[in-house]
Amino acid sequence: MSELQLKEIADNADMIIANYSFTVMENGDIKILYLSNPDQACVLNKDGDMIMSSMDDGRLALVQAYYLKNKDLIGKD
C-alpha cells in the first residue's frame, strides 16, 4: 500500500488511536487498519465482535478494547 493510500485512509478515518484507523462502513461495521503495518487489519461489528481479521490474537484484543472504550466517540469531532 502506498503512502498516499495510507494518508487517504487516515484522512477519511472516523477515529485514530495508537496508529490504528477506525472507519465506519455503510453497514455499520468498523474497519480497522494498523497504519504502521497495513497487512494488519480487521472488521468488527458495532458490538465489537470480530467479523474478519488478519491480525494476531493479541493485536485483535487490543483494537477491540480500543474500540469498546471509545465507540461512543467514533465519528464525532
C-alpha positions as CSV (number, residue, x, y, z in Angstrom):
1,M,0.0,0.0,0.0
2,S,1.4,3.4,-0.9
3,E,2.0,6.3,1.4
4,L,-0.7,8.2,-0.5
5,Q,-3.2,5.5,0.1
6,L,-2.4,5.3,3.8
7,K,-2.7,9.1,4.1
8,E,-6.1,8.9,2.4
9,I,-7.3,6.2,4.7
10,A,-6.1,8.1,7.7
11,D,-7.7,11.3,6.5
12,N,-11.0,9.6,6.0
13,A,-11.0,7.6,9.3
14,D,-13.6,8.3,11.8
15,M,-11.1,7.8,14.6
16,I,-7.4,7.1,15.0
17,I,-6.0,5.6,18.2
18,A,-2.3,4.5,18.6
19,N,-1.8,4.4,14.8
20,Y,-4.9,2.3,14.2
21,S,-7.5,3.9,11.9
22,F,-11.2,3.1,12.7
23,T,-13.6,3.7,9.8
24,V,-17.4,3.1,10.0
25,M,-18.6,1.3,6.9
26,E,-22.0,1.9,5.3
27,N,-23.5,-1.2,7.0
28,G,-22.3,0.0,10.4
29,D,-19.3,-2.4,10.7
30,I,-16.0,-0.9,11.8
31,K,-12.9,-1.4,9.5
32,I,-9.6,-1.1,11.5
33,L,-6.3,-0.8,9.8
34,Y,-2.9,-0.7,11.5
35,L,-1.3,2.2,9.7
36,S,2.2,1.1,10.6
37,N,1.7,-2.3,9.0
38,P,-1.3,-2.3,6.6
39,D,-1.2,-6.1,6.4
40,Q,-2.8,-6.0,9.9
41,A,-6.5,-5.3,9.5
42,C,-9.8,-6.4,10.9
43,V,-13.5,-5.7,10.7
44,L,-15.7,-5.6,13.9
45,N,-19.4,-5.3,14.1
46,K,-20.9,-2.4,16.1
47,D,-20.8,-4.5,19.3
48,G,-17.0,-5.1,18.9
49,D,-17.2,-8.7,17.8
50,M,-14.7,-9.8,15.1
51,I,-16.1,-10.5,11.7
52,M,-12.8,-11.0,9.9
53,S,-9.2,-10.4,10.7
54,S,-5.6,-10.7,9.5
55,M,-4.3,-9.7,13.0
56,D,-2.8,-12.0,15.6
57,D,-5.0,-12.6,18.7
58,G,-3.1,-10.1,20.9
59,R,-3.4,-7.2,18.4
60,L,-7.1,-8.1,17.8
61,A,-7.8,-8.0,21.5
62,L,-6.0,-4.6,21.7
63,V,-8.0,-3.0,19.0
64,Q,-11.3,-4.5,20.3
65,A,-10.5,-2.9,23.7
66,Y,-9.7,0.5,22.0
67,Y,-13.0,0.3,20.1
68,L,-15.2,-0.7,23.0
69,K,-13.7,2.0,25.2
70,N,-14.2,4.7,22.6
71,K,-17.1,3.5,20.4
72,D,-19.4,6.3,21.7
73,L,-16.9,8.9,20.3
74,I,-16.3,7.3,16.9
75,G,-17.1,9.7,14.1
76,K,-17.6,12.7,16.5
77,D,-15.2,15.7,16.1
